[in-house]
């Protein structure tokens, strides 16, 4: 006989029989459920979703939209590729602007230095252009 059909000589189920296994599975399932519930409660406490929604409702709606978009399969679409390219360009814009300003400042300093005479005095005013 297999494990599920272990019986004593009189037909009663012995130790480790089917009834005990069902009880053990039920107990394990209850323990798993309580562990999962505890994990969800801890996650809710650490994320404080309710408080975040109250403080920043529009940001949370945008975050929910983004998560739904990604879970809905929007990650590898042409629209996402365009948005990512635009985001990279916008993120790089301040760095490019700062570099251009530095280059302009260096060029301006070079122009000022080339106009100054070797003695450190400004050059004489040159002929004016006709209007």
C-alpha positions as CSV (number, residue, x, y, z in Angstrom):
1,X,0.0,0.0,0.0
2,X,1.2,3.5,-0.6
3,X,1.5,6.3,2.1
4,X,-2.1,7.5,1.6
5,X,-3.5,4.1,2.4
6,X,-1.6,3.1,5.5
7,X,-4.0,1.4,7.8
8,X,-3.6,-0.7,10.9
9,X,-4.8,-4.2,11.1
10,X,-8.3,-3.2,12.1
11,X,-8.6,-0.6,9.2
12,X,-8.0,2.5,11.3
13,X,-5.5,5.0,10.0
14,X,-2.1,4.8,11.7
15,X,0.4,7.5,12.6
16,X,1.4,9.6,9.6
17,X,-1.9,8.7,7.8
18,X,-3.9,10.7,5.4
19,X,-5.9,12.6,8.1
20,X,-2.7,13.9,9.8
21,X,-1.3,15.0,6.4
22,X,-4.4,16.9,5.7
23,X,-4.3,18.6,9.1
24,X,-0.6,19.4,8.6
25,X,-1.3,20.9,5.1
26,X,-4.1,23.0,6.6
27,X,-1.8,24.2,9.4
28,X,1.0,25.0,6.9
29,X,-1.4,26.9,4.7
30,X,-2.7,28.9,7.7
31,X,0.9,29.7,8.7
32,X,1.8,30.7,5.1
33,X,-1.3,33.0,5.0
34,X,-0.4,34.7,8.3
35,X,3.3,35.1,7.1
36,X,2.1,36.6,3.8
37,X,-0.3,38.9,5.6
38,X,2.5,40.1,8.0
39,X,4.7,40.8,5.0
40,X,2.0,42.8,3.3
41,X,1.4,44.8,6.5
42,X,5.1,45.5,6.9
43,X,5.3,46.6,3.3
44,X,2.3,48.9,3.8
45,X,3.9,50.4,6.9
46,X,7.2,51.0,5.2
47,X,5.8,52.5,2.0
48,X,3.1,54.5,3.7
49,X,1.0,54.6,0.5
50,X,-2.0,56.2,2.1
51,X,0.1,59.1,3.5
52,X,1.9,59.5,0.1
53,X,-1.4,59.7,-1.7
54,X,-2.7,62.3,0.8
55,X,0.5,64.4,0.4
56,X,1.1,64.1,-3.3
57,X,-2.0,62.8,-5.1
58,X,-1.0,63.8,-8.6
59,X,2.4,62.3,-8.3
60,X,0.9,59.0,-7.1
61,X,-1.6,59.0,-10.0
62,X,1.4,59.5,-12.4
63,X,3.3,56.7,-10.7
64,X,0.3,54.4,-10.9
65,X,-0.1,55.3,-14.6
66,X,3.6,54.5,-15.2
67,X,3.5,51.2,-13.4
68,X,0.3,50.2,-15.3
69,X,1.9,51.2,-18.6
70,X,5.0,49.1,-17.9
71,X,3.0,46.1,-16.6
72,X,0.7,46.4,-19.6
73,X,3.6,45.8,-22.0
74,X,4.5,49.3,-22.8
75,X,8.2,49.0,-22.1
76,X,9.4,47.9,-25.5
77,X,7.2,50.1,-27.7
78,X,8.2,52.8,-30.1
79,X,6.5,55.4,-27.9
80,X,8.6,54.4,-24.9
81,X,11.8,54.6,-27.1
82,X,10.9,58.2,-28.1
83,X,10.1,59.2,-24.5
84,X,13.4,57.7,-23.3
85,X,15.3,59.5,-26.0
86,X,13.6,62.8,-25.1
87,X,14.3,62.2,-21.5
88,X,18.0,61.6,-22.1
89,X,18.2,64.8,-24.2
90,X,16.4,66.9,-21.6
91,X,18.6,65.4,-18.8
92,X,21.8,66.2,-20.9
93,X,20.7,69.7,-21.7
94,X,21.9,71.3,-18.4
95,X,25.3,69.7,-18.9
96,X,25.6,70.9,-22.5
97,X,24.5,74.4,-21.5
98,X,27.2,74.5,-18.7
99,X,29.9,73.3,-21.1
100,X,28.9,75.9,-23.7
101,X,28.9,78.7,-21.1
102,X,32.4,77.6,-20.0
103,X,33.6,77.6,-23.6
104,X,32.2,81.1,-24.2
105,X,33.8,82.4,-21.1
106,X,37.2,81.0,-22.1
107,X,36.8,82.5,-25.6
108,X,35.9,85.9,-24.2
109,X,38.9,85.8,-21.9
110,X,41.1,85.0,-24.8
111,X,39.6,87.9,-26.9
112,X,40.2,90.3,-24.0
113,X,43.8,89.0,-23.5
114,X,44.5,89.4,-27.2
115,X,43.2,93.0,-27.2
116,X,45.4,94.0,-24.3
117,X,48.8,95.3,-25.2
118,X,51.9,93.5,-24.0
119,X,52.3,96.2,-21.3
120,X,48.9,95.4,-19.9
121,X,47.3,98.6,-21.1
122,X,44.2,98.5,-23.3
123,X,44.9,99.2,-27.0
124,X,44.1,102.6,-28.5
125,X,40.7,103.0,-30.1
126,X,40.8,102.0,-33.7
127,X,39.1,103.6,-36.6
128,X,35.3,103.5,-36.3
129,X,33.3,101.8,-39.0
130,X,31.1,103.8,-41.2
131,X,27.4,103.3,-40.6
